[in-house]
Amino acid sequence: MSVADMTTKTAAGTSLTIIPAGKKEMSHVIMLAHRIWPTAYEGILTPEQIGNMLERIYTYDNLQKETDAGHQFQVAYLGNMPVGYGSAYIDDDIIWLKKLYVDPNYQGQRIGVHLMHATVSPLLPASEIRLLANPNNIPAHRFYEHLGFTQIGTVPVKMGDWEFCDCLFSMKLTP
Ligand SMILES: CC(C)(COP(=O)(O)OP(=O)(O)OC[C@H]1O[C@@H](n2cnc3c(N)ncnc32)[C@H](O)[C@@H]1OP(=O)(O)O)[C@@H](O)C(=O)NCCC(=O)NCCS
């Protein structure tokens, strides 16, 4: 799969374009996060936690800080409509997939898997991909396991004002 600026077809046959995020695309990331998070984390985080994290993480300033620290963002579009986003960075030969979110109305159309490839590919080569997932986000666990990730441990994390113990998933890459 090619790196950035990828056009492909979803399972429904619609054209999907994935591009690196500039300033305009970051506004789509923020808009999508507010649309996706309340559904994705319903029953996993409280509405207060979701609101607090959205407020802390999804600001232009914070996303710019993440970009300055080496996080690369990709946004997926069906036609002109933003439908998902991903971000990742590389540290010491390990790619850390930090964000992967698809609009609930468009999940199950292989957008997530395309977005993951487009997010990770620009950072290759690497020996391994790692990510953290909330222990109660079982659909995400199943998705990552389906793609070949395995859980290798748990890690304490701080998000917004809360501390959690997230599941650490890993997939070794063959050279
Ligand atoms: C997790 C997420 C990114 C997956 O994206 P998606 O577009 O719905 O998934 P895809 O359609 O690309 O699925 C790719 C493959 O994984 C499988 N899969 C997806 N979700 C699955 C699940 N819950 N259980 C089992 N298999 C699953 C699909 O069947 C598909 O299989 P195939 O390769 O045989 O066709 C998306 O559902 C999402 O944004 N969820 C909410 C946010 C979230 O939890 N993000 C992860 C934070 S760590």
The ligand as a MOL file (V3000), in Angstrom:
LIG
                    3D

  0  0  0     0  0            999 V3000
M  V30 BEGIN CTAB
M  V30 COUNTS 48 50 0 0 0
M  V30 BEGIN ATOM
M  V30 1 C -11.6690 0.0290 15.6650 0
M  V30 2 C -11.9880 0.7410 14.3520 0
M  V30 3 C -10.9100 1.7610 14.0350 0
M  V30 4 C -12.0290 -0.3020 13.2310 0
M  V30 5 O -12.3470 0.3580 12.0090 0
M  V30 6 P -13.4460 -0.2370 11.0290 0
M  V30 7 O -13.4340 0.5870 9.8000 0
M  V30 8 O -14.7340 -0.3830 11.7400 0
M  V30 9 O -12.8700 -1.7160 10.7560 0
M  V30 10 P -12.6210 -2.4040 9.3400 0
M  V30 11 O -13.9110 -2.4470 8.6080 0
M  V30 12 O -11.4580 -1.7830 8.6680 0
M  V30 13 O -12.2320 -3.8730 9.8120 0
M  V30 14 C -11.0660 -4.5380 9.3110 0
M  V30 15 C -11.1830 -6.0000 9.6440 0
M  V30 16 O -11.2980 -6.1510 11.0700 0
M  V30 17 C -12.4940 -6.8560 11.3930 0
M  V30 18 N -13.0850 -6.2700 12.5940 0
M  V30 19 C -13.3790 -4.9680 12.8080 0
M  V30 20 N -13.9310 -4.8150 14.0210 0
M  V30 21 C -14.0030 -6.0590 14.5540 0
M  V30 22 C -14.4950 -6.5690 15.7820 0
M  V30 23 N -15.0420 -5.7680 16.7100 0
M  V30 24 N -14.4120 -7.9090 16.0090 0
M  V30 25 C -13.8610 -8.7420 15.0910 0
M  V30 26 N -13.3830 -8.3050 13.8860 0
M  V30 27 C -13.4620 -6.9810 13.6370 0
M  V30 28 C -13.4190 -6.6430 10.2110 0
M  V30 29 O -14.3650 -7.7010 10.1160 0
M  V30 30 C -12.4470 -6.6220 9.0470 0
M  V30 31 O -12.1550 -7.9710 8.6860 0
M  V30 32 P -11.6310 -8.3900 7.2110 0
M  V30 33 O -10.2120 -7.8660 7.1180 0
M  V30 34 O -11.6860 -9.8750 7.2380 0
M  V30 35 O -12.5350 -7.7300 6.2330 0
M  V30 36 C -13.3750 1.4400 14.3970 0
M  V30 37 O -14.3680 0.4640 14.6300 0
M  V30 38 C -13.4760 2.5340 15.4260 0
M  V30 39 O -13.1700 3.6850 15.1260 0
M  V30 40 N -13.9340 2.1980 16.6450 0
M  V30 41 C -14.1750 3.1870 17.6710 0
M  V30 42 C -12.9230 3.9200 18.1060 0
M  V30 43 C -11.8890 3.0060 18.6850 0
M  V30 44 O -12.1710 2.2040 19.5670 0
M  V30 45 N -10.6500 3.1590 18.1910 0
M  V30 46 C -9.5200 2.4180 18.6910 0
M  V30 47 C -8.9540 3.1320 19.8670 0
M  V30 48 S -7.6200 2.1680 20.5750 0
M  V30 END ATOM
M  V30 BEGIN BOND
M  V30 1 1 1 2
M  V30 2 1 2 3
M  V30 3 1 2 4
M  V30 4 1 2 36
M  V30 5 1 4 5
M  V30 6 1 5 6
M  V30 7 2 6 7
M  V30 8 1 6 8
M  V30 9 1 6 9
M  V30 10 1 9 10
M  V30 11 2 10 11
M  V30 12 1 10 12
M  V30 13 1 10 13
M  V30 14 1 13 14
M  V30 15 1 14 15
M  V30 16 1 15 16
M  V30 17 1 15 30
M  V30 18 1 16 17
M  V30 19 1 17 18
M  V30 20 1 17 28
M  V30 21 1 18 19
M  V30 22 1 18 27
M  V30 23 2 19 20
M  V30 24 1 20 21
M  V30 25 1 21 22
M  V30 26 2 21 27
M  V30 27 1 22 23
M  V30 28 2 22 24
M  V30 29 1 24 25
M  V30 30 2 25 26
M  V30 31 1 26 27
M  V30 32 1 28 29
M  V30 33 1 28 30
M  V30 34 1 30 31
M  V30 35 1 31 32
M  V30 36 2 32 33
M  V30 37 1 32 34
M  V30 38 1 32 35
M  V30 39 1 36 37
M  V30 40 1 36 38
M  V30 41 2 38 39
M  V30 42 1 38 40
M  V30 43 1 40 41
M  V30 44 1 41 42
M  V30 45 1 42 43
M  V30 46 2 43 44
M  V30 47 1 43 45
M  V30 48 1 45 46
M  V30 49 1 46 47
M  V30 50 1 47 48
M  V30 END BOND
M  V30 END CTAB
M  END
